[in-house]
Amino acid sequence: MSRLRAEPREVRAECEHRRGECEPSDRVVVCAGTYQSPHLLLLSGIPATAQKPAAPLTQPNIQVTGMAEMEIIPDEVYVNVSIREFTRDKKKNTIEDLEGAFLNFVEKTIATPRTDVTMEYTDARINALKRRTKDPLIQKVYEVKFKSYDQYLLLATVADSLYLNNVYIKKYSHSKIEDYKKQVRIAAMINAKEKAGYMLQAVNQKTGALLLVEEPTRDVLVFDGLNDYSERKKESSLLGPRYYSDTRVFDDDNDFAYNAGPSISPIQKKIKLRFYVDVTYAIA
């Protein structure tokens, strides 16, 4: 990639050559969209007149941050189940027997289809737990999607009899989570527009055209009571301290909670969705 420095004399020459297509600017004379600035142009083997860099926001504008939240009741409970071979009374309980009993119970007793049961690890984890044996013990971790917390409880109560090594809730979600994320995004845009409107109205100005939209968090933040701490860290690192002013109100007890595990009460359990958007409007 080569660099070319356009001198002001060349700019004036081009303007005189294309008289009638140029208009004055308070920073530089701009000619028919073929030249934006008297500074450096970056070329990629094509003429400078073919470059169309994004024009800087020279008109008066206002930048605001819109924020929206939504609470939903989950209808999906994702549970991790760990199964590991073991030897008892010189008899080895193989992984095939253990996972067969587990899958049969999930499908027939809990009425959960096998399509909702996936391996968390595509390769079985091999653990040589006994130093004197040459036969390793295999461990597999499954993820099961239940439709209710009661289904999880049913599995947890028989974990010992099924020889399940570990059973715990990984996350809560909703079957229409993507639709709800769209609604939160729209609400954040509306919030930004309303904020820009009343702030400009206070100084006898009006909102003009939409100039720029940016998503500082890239995606909707999901606080389900189990992974709130990781989402909070993501929110803080992406947004920065400027979003945490004295006017910010946290009304959820789990906003600063660490991973509390499955001990959180499922009664009236809710998921909180939160989204931020930076929007720039012209001042009319």
C-alpha positions, 0 to 999 in steps of 0.5 A: 500500500503506497501513500500520497500526500495531496498538496493544497495547490493541487486541490485548488487546481482541481477545483478550478478545473471542475468549477461549478462542482465545488463548494466551500467547507469550513475546513477544506474545499471539497470537490464533487466527492472525489476529495475529502481532505488535504491530508494523507490518502491511502492508495491500493493500486487505484487512482486517488479519485476512486477513493471514497473515504467516510466523510467526517461528522462536520455538522453539529451533532449529539451522541447519546447512549440508549439502554433497555432492559427486559425480564423474561421467565425461562422455559429452558434449563440447561443441565450438565451431567458428568458420567465416569466409569468406576470399579466396585467389588472388582467389577468395572461399571463401563461407560456404555452401561452407565450412559445407557441407564442415564439416557433411558431415564431421561427419555422415558421417565423425564420425557426428554427427547434424545435430541435435547441431549448432547455431549459437552465434550466431543471426545471422552475424557480419559482419567487414569485414576488408579496408578496400578491399573493399565485400564483407564476410566473414561468420563463423559460430560453431557448437556441436557436441555430441560423445559422446567426446573422440576425435570432437573430436580427429578434427575438430581434426586436419582443421581446416586442410583444412576451413578452420575458423577455430577449434575448441575444447572449450567444456565437458564434460557428461553426458546424465543431468546433471539426474538426477545433480544431483538425487542431489547435492541429496538427498545434501546434505539427508542430510548436513545432517540427520546433521550436525544430529543429531550436533551436538545429540547432543553436548549431549544434545538431539535433532533435531525437525521440519524448519523451513526449507530454503534453497539459497544457490547456487540450483543445483548447481555443475559443475566440468568442468576448463574452467570451474572458475574461473567456478564458483569465483567464483560459489560464493564470491560466493553463499556468502561467506567463512563457508563457507571455514573451516579444516575445508574440504578441497579434494581436487581439483587443479582447484578453483582452476584458471583456464580451462585450455582444451583442453590438459587431458588427457581421460584419466579425465576427471571432472566434479565436482558440488557442492551446498550447502543451509542447513537449519533444524531444531527442537530437540526 
